[in-house]
Amino acid sequence: MDDEERLQQLSDKLREAHSRVTSLTISAEEKSSITRRLLAISDASKRDLTRAAQRLDAFLAELEVQHPRD
């Protein structure tokens, strides 16, 4: 897989994560904390796609455990 494909895959997952976070019914404080983590991952993707993808996968897995989809 080339860098362009990896970037597209990461972009798709980031969009999914942002959508999931915005749809959560949780306190403003908790949503703010989760959003900051996601923004940090987004920012990291500018420097290291591989590490950002790993962090995003871990973030999504944790999100699924803590806030499963209905």
N, CA, C and O atoms as a GROMACS GRO file, in nm:
protein
  280
    1MET      N    1   0.085  -0.118   0.000
    1MET     CA    2   0.000   0.000   0.000
    1MET      C    3   0.090   0.124   0.000
    1MET      O    4   0.182   0.135   0.081
    2ASP      N    5   0.062   0.216  -0.091
    2ASP     CA    6   0.146   0.336  -0.099
    2ASP      C    7   0.094   0.443  -0.002
    2ASP      O    8  -0.012   0.428   0.060
    3ASP      N    9   0.172   0.549   0.010
    3ASP     CA   10   0.138   0.656   0.106
    3ASP      C   11   0.003   0.720   0.078
    3ASP      O   12  -0.070   0.755   0.170
    4GLU      N   13  -0.030   0.734  -0.050
    4GLU     CA   14  -0.158   0.797  -0.084
    4GLU      C   15  -0.275   0.711  -0.036
    4GLU      O   16  -0.374   0.763   0.015
    5GLU      N   17  -0.264   0.581  -0.054
    5GLU     CA   18  -0.369   0.490  -0.007
    5GLU      C   19  -0.379   0.490   0.146
    5GLU      O   20  -0.488   0.490   0.202
    6ARG      N   21  -0.264   0.491   0.211
    6ARG     CA   22  -0.261   0.495   0.358
    6ARG      C   23  -0.324   0.624   0.409
    6ARG      O   24  -0.397   0.623   0.508
    7LEU      N   25  -0.293   0.734   0.342
    7LEU     CA   26  -0.350   0.863   0.381
    7LEU      C   27  -0.501   0.864   0.362
    7LEU      O   28  -0.574   0.915   0.447
    8GLN      N   29  -0.549   0.807   0.252
    8GLN     CA   30  -0.693   0.801   0.228
    8GLN      C   31  -0.762   0.714   0.333
    8GLN      O   32  -0.869   0.748   0.382
    9GLN      N   33  -0.701   0.602   0.366
    9GLN     CA   34  -0.757   0.513   0.468
    9GLN      C   35  -0.762   0.584   0.603
    9GLN      O   36  -0.862   0.574   0.675
   10LEU      N   37  -0.656   0.654   0.638
   10LEU     CA   38  -0.653   0.728   0.764
   10LEU      C   39  -0.757   0.839   0.763
   10LEU      O   40  -0.825   0.862   0.863
   11SER      N   41  -0.771   0.908   0.653
   11SER     CA   42  -0.871   1.015   0.642
   11SER      C   43  -1.012   0.961   0.662
   11SER      O   44  -1.094   1.022   0.731
   12ASP      N   45  -1.039   0.845   0.602
   12ASP     CA   46  -1.172   0.784   0.618
   12ASP      C   47  -1.198   0.748   0.764
   12ASP      O   48  -1.308   0.771   0.816
   13LYS      N   49  -1.098   0.692   0.830
   13LYS     CA   50  -1.114   0.655   0.972
   13LYS      C   51  -1.129   0.779   1.060
   13LYS      O   52  -1.206   0.777   1.156
   14LEU      N   53  -1.055   0.885   1.029
   14LEU     CA   54  -1.067   1.009   1.106
   14LEU      C   55  -1.208   1.067   1.092
   14LEU      O   56  -1.266   1.114   1.190
   15ARG      N   57  -1.262   1.064   0.971
   15ARG     CA   58  -1.399   1.111   0.950
   15ARG      C   59  -1.498   1.029   1.032
   15ARG      O   60  -1.589   1.083   1.095
   16GLU      N   61  -1.479   0.898   1.031
   16GLU     CA   62  -1.566   0.809   1.109
   16GLU      C   63  -1.555   0.843   1.258
   16GLU      O   64  -1.656   0.852   1.328
   17ALA      N   65  -1.433   0.861   1.305
   17ALA     CA   66  -1.412   0.891   1.447
   17ALA      C   67  -1.476   1.025   1.485
   17ALA      O   68  -1.540   1.035   1.588
   18HIS      N   69  -1.458   1.126   1.402
   18HIS     CA   70  -1.518   1.256   1.430
   18HIS      C   71  -1.670   1.246   1.434
   18HIS      O   72  -1.735   1.305   1.520
   19SER      N   73  -1.726   1.171   1.342
   19SER     CA   74  -1.870   1.151   1.340
   19SER      C   75  -1.919   1.080   1.466
   19SER      O   76  -2.020   1.118   1.525
   20ARG      N   77  -1.846   0.978   1.507
   20ARG     CA   78  -1.884   0.905   1.628
   20ARG      C   79  -1.877   0.995   1.750
   20ARG      O   80  -1.967   0.993   1.834
   21VAL      N   81  -1.772   1.074   1.760
   21VAL     CA   82  -1.756   1.162   1.877
   21VAL      C   83  -1.867   1.266   1.882
   21VAL      O   84  -1.924   1.291   1.988
   22THR      N   85  -1.897   1.327   1.769
   22THR     CA   86  -2.000   1.431   1.770
   22THR      C   87  -2.138   1.375   1.802
   22THR      O   88  -2.224   1.448   1.852
   23SER      N   89  -2.160   1.247   1.775
   23SER     CA   90  -2.291   1.188   1.802
   23SER      C   91  -2.305   1.132   1.944
   23SER      O   92  -2.414   1.088   1.982
   24LEU      N   93  -2.198   1.133   2.021
   24LEU     CA   94  -2.206   1.080   2.157
   24LEU      C   95  -2.296   1.165   2.245
   24LEU      O   96  -2.295   1.288   2.237
   25THR      N   97  -2.373   1.098   2.329
   25THR     CA   98  -2.456   1.167   2.427
   25THR      C   99  -2.388   1.154   2.562
   25THR      O  100  -2.418   1.065   2.641
   26ILE      N  101  -2.294   1.245   2.586
   26ILE     CA  102  -2.215   1.244   2.709
   26ILE      C  103  -2.199   1.388   2.756
   26ILE      O  104  -2.240   1.482   2.688
   27SER      N  105  -2.139   1.404   2.873
   27SER     CA  106  -2.121   1.538   2.926
   27SER      C  107  -2.029   1.620   2.834
   27SER      O  108  -1.946   1.566   2.762
   28ALA      N  109  -2.047   1.749   2.840
   28ALA     CA  110  -1.964   1.840   2.759
   28ALA      C  111  -1.817   1.825   2.794
   28ALA      O  112  -1.731   1.831   2.707
   29GLU      N  113  -1.788   1.805   2.921
   29GLU     CA  114  -1.650   1.790   2.966
   29GLU      C  115  -1.587   1.663   2.906
   29GLU      O  116  -1.474   1.666   2.858
   30GLU      N  117  -1.660   1.553   2.911
   30GLU     CA  118  -1.608   1.428   2.857
   30GLU      C  119  -1.592   1.437   2.705
   30GLU      O  120  -1.492   1.390   2.650
   31LYS      N  121  -1.689   1.496   2.638
   31LYS     CA  122  -1.681   1.511   2.492
   31LYS      C  123  -1.562   1.599   2.454
   31LYS      O  124  -1.494   1.572   2.355
   32SER      N  125  -1.539   1.702   2.532
   32SER     CA  126  -1.426   1.791   2.506
   32SER      C  127  -1.294   1.716   2.518
   32SER      O  128  -1.203   1.734   2.436
   33SER      N  129  -1.283   1.633   2.620
   33SER     CA  130  -1.161   1.554   2.641
   33SER      C  131  -1.138   1.457   2.526
   33SER      O  132  -1.026   1.446   2.475
   34ILE      N  133  -1.242   1.388   2.486
   34ILE     CA  134  -1.232   1.292   2.375
   34ILE      C  135  -1.197   1.365   2.246
   34ILE      O  136  -1.116   1.317   2.167
   35THR      N  137  -1.258   1.481   2.224
   35THR     CA  138  -1.232   1.560   2.104
   35THR      C  139  -1.086   1.606   2.100
   35THR      O  140  -1.023   1.603   1.994
   36ARG      N  141  -1.033   1.648   2.214
   36ARG     CA  142  -0.892   1.690   2.219
   36ARG      C  143  -0.799   1.575   2.180
   36ARG      O  144  -0.702   1.595   2.107
   37ARG      N  145  -0.829   1.455   2.229
   37ARG     CA  146  -0.747   1.337   2.194
   37ARG      C  147  -0.752   1.313   2.043
   37ARG      O  148  -0.650   1.286   1.980
   38LEU      N  149  -0.871   1.322   1.987
   38LEU     CA  150  -0.887   1.299   1.844
   38LEU      C  151  -0.814   1.407   1.763
   38LEU      O  152  -0.753   1.376   1.661
   39LEU      N  153  -0.821   1.530   1.807
   39LEU     CA  154  -0.748   1.638   1.738
   39LEU      C  155  -0.597   1.617   1.743
   39LEU      O  156  -0.527   1.648   1.648
   40ALA      N  157  -0.548   1.564   1.855
   40ALA     CA  158  -0.405   1.534   1.867
   40ALA      C  159  -0.364   1.427   1.767
   40ALA      O  160  -0.257   1.434   1.706
   41ILE      N  161  -0.449   1.327   1.749
   41ILE     CA  162  -0.421   1.222   1.651
   41ILE      C  163  -0.423   1.281   1.510
   41ILE      O  164  -0.336   1.251   1.429
   42SER      N  165  -0.521   1.366   1.483
   42SER     CA  166  -0.528   1.432   1.352
   42SER      C  167  -0.402   1.513   1.325
   42SER      O  168  -0.347   1.507   1.216
   43ASP      N  169  -0.357   1.586   1.424
   43ASP     CA  170  -0.236   1.667   1.410
   43ASP      C  171  -0.113   1.578   1.388
   43ASP      O  172  -0.027   1.611   1.307
   44ALA      N  173  -0.106   1.467   1.460
   44ALA     CA  174   0.008   1.376   1.446
   44ALA      C  175   0.015   1.316   1.306
   44ALA      O  176   0.123   1.280   1.259
   45SER      N  177  -0.100   1.304   1.240
   45SER     CA  178  -0.101   1.244   1.107
   45SER      C  179  -0.022   1.328   1.006
   45SER      O  180   0.019   1.276   0.902
   46LYS      N  181  -0.001   1.453   1.035
   46LYS     CA  182   0.077   1.540   0.946
   46LYS      C  183   0.225   1.504   0.948
   46LYS      O  184   0.298   1.534   0.853
   47ARG      N  185   0.268   1.439   1.056
   47ARG     CA  186   0.410   1.407   1.071
   47ARG      C  187   0.442   1.259   1.054
   47ARG      O  188   0.548   1.224   1.002
   48ASP      N  189   0.351   1.170   1.098
   48ASP     CA  190   0.381   1.027   1.097
   48ASP      C  191   0.251   0.949   1.075
   48ASP      O  192   0.177   0.922   1.169
   49LEU      N  193   0.227   0.912   0.950
   49LEU     CA  194   0.103   0.841   0.916
   49LEU      C  195   0.090   0.708   0.990
   49LEU      O  196  -0.018   0.674   1.039
   50THR      N  197   0.198   0.635   0.998
   50THR     CA  198   0.193   0.503   1.061
   50THR      C  199   0.157   0.514   1.208
   50THR      O  200   0.068   0.443   1.255
   51ARG      N  201   0.223   0.600   1.279
   51ARG     CA  202   0.195   0.617   1.422
   51ARG      C  203   0.054   0.674   1.444
   51ARG      O  204  -0.016   0.630   1.536
   52ALA      N  205   0.014   0.767   1.363
   52ALA     CA  206  -0.121   0.823   1.376
   52ALA      C  207  -0.227   0.716   1.352
   52ALA      O  208  -0.328   0.712   1.422
   53ALA      N  209  -0.204   0.629   1.254
   53ALA     CA  210  -0.299   0.520   1.226
   53ALA      C  211  -0.307   0.425   1.345
   53ALA      O  212  -0.416   0.379   1.380
   54GLN      N  213  -0.194   0.396   1.407
   54GLN     CA  214  -0.193   0.310   1.526
   54GLN      C  215  -0.270   0.375   1.640
   54GLN      O  216  -0.351   0.310   1.707
   55ARG      N  217  -0.245   0.501   1.662
   55ARG     CA  218  -0.314   0.574   1.769
   55ARG      C  219  -0.464   0.582   1.743
   55ARG      O  220  -0.545   0.568   1.835
   56LEU      N  221  -0.501   0.603   1.617
   56LEU     CA  222  -0.642   0.612   1.582
   56LEU      C  223  -0.711   0.477   1.602
   56LEU      O  224  -0.823   0.472   1.652
   57ASP      N  225  -0.646   0.369   1.563
   57ASP     CA  226  -0.705   0.236   1.584
   57ASP      C  227  -0.727   0.211   1.733
   57ASP      O  228  -0.832   0.159   1.772
   58ALA      N  229  -0.631   0.247   1.815
   58ALA     CA  230  -0.645   0.230   1.960
   58ALA      C  231  -0.757   0.319   2.014
   58ALA      O  232  -0.836   0.276   2.098
   59PHE      N  233  -0.764   0.441   1.965
   59PHE     CA  234  -0.870   0.535   2.005
   59PHE      C  235  -1.007   0.479   1.972
   59PHE      O  236  -1.097   0.481   2.056
   60LEU      N  237  -1.024   0.430   1.849
   60LEU     CA  238  -1.153   0.375   1.807
   60LEU      C  239  -1.191   0.251   1.887
   60LEU      O  240  -1.308   0.232   1.920
   61ALA      N  241  -1.094   0.167   1.918
   61ALA     CA  242  -1.121   0.048   1.998
   61ALA      C  243  -1.165   0.087   2.139
   61ALA      O  244  -1.260   0.030   2.192
   62GLU      N  245  -1.097   0.184   2.197
   62GLU     CA  246  -1.134   0.232   2.330
   62GLU      C  247  -1.272   0.298   2.329
   62GLU      O  248  -1.351   0.279   2.420
   63LEU      N  249  -1.299   0.374   2.226
   63LEU     CA  250  -1.428   0.439   2.212
   63LEU      C  251  -1.540   0.335   2.203
   63LEU      O  252  -1.647   0.352   2.262
   64GLU      N  253  -1.515   0.228   2.130
   64GLU     CA  254  -1.614   0.121   2.115
   64GLU      C  255  -1.642   0.052   2.248
   64GLU      O  256  -1.755   0.013   2.276
   65VAL      N  257  -1.539   0.035   2.330
   65VAL     CA  258  -1.556  -0.028   2.461
   65VAL      C  259  -1.631   0.065   2.556
   65VAL      O  260  -1.725   0.024   2.623
   66GLN      N  261  -1.589   0.191   2.560
   66GLN     CA  262  -1.648   0.286   2.656
   66GLN      C  263  -1.784   0.337   2.612
   66GLN      O  264  -1.870   0.366   2.695
   67HIS      N  265  -1.805   0.348   2.481
   67HIS     CA  266  -1.931   0.403   2.429
   67HIS      C  267  -1.974   0.320   2.307
   67HIS      O  268  -1.966   0.366   2.194
   68PRO      N  269  -2.020   0.197   2.332
   68PRO     CA  270  -2.059   0.112   2.219
   68PRO      C  271  -2.172   0.173   2.138
   68PRO      O  272  -2.257   0.245   2.190
   69ARG      N  273  -2.172   0.142   2.011
   69ARG     CA  274  -2.279   0.191   1.924
   69ARG      C  275  -2.408   0.120   1.961
   69ARG      O  276  -2.406   0.004   2.003
   70ASP      N  277  -2.516   0.188   1.946
   70ASP     CA  278  -2.646   0.128   1.979
   70ASP      C  279  -2.691   0.033   1.872
   70ASP      O  280  -2.798  -0.026   1.882
   0.00000   0.00000   0.00000
